[in-house]
């Protein structure tokens, strides 16, 4: 049985922050990261997605968007994939992973110039904006990120490729789901067990990219 860590209140720390810290320190996935050597608990989300949908294979070319601190890149690299980790924040070196500092919303042109006509087998996005605490606004902000990731996927994804993107459920995710359905043969909602139950976080897993370059430019 795991021994729970008690978190004492501290001067200047809100009660809500103390509760969050207590939950975080006693989260079994946080504890597993220390044992397994992953950089974030989100690594287990990708492991679950991969176990369900068989995303990752040796030799694939993969883009990991919003990669910092590198948990998803670690999982993909361990599968033998060639990973490009993209984030505005730094990602410390991981074997088999190339890091590019880039804001995909404002700097997509940089990636187009760097990769030119290269194509990728899988594009992953665990990106989310900093939460403002207002669910409706957080939803709108993450859906804007989703649209940016899809724009990148349209340009770089191989025919038959796979695309995974995090959403927060709300009034716009169905429209995005329907947009994906026009470009992929299979699109599924998936909530990993490692996602916190109280979170509206979900993943849209899209398989077998069929979109043509002419219809996307």
Beta strands, then each sheet from edge to edge (+ up, - down):
strand 1: 61-65
strand 2: 82-87
strand 3: 97-101
strand 4: 120-125
strand 5: 157-168
strand 6: 184-190
strand 7: 201-209
sheet 1: 3+ 2+ 1+ 4+ 5+ 7- 6+
end
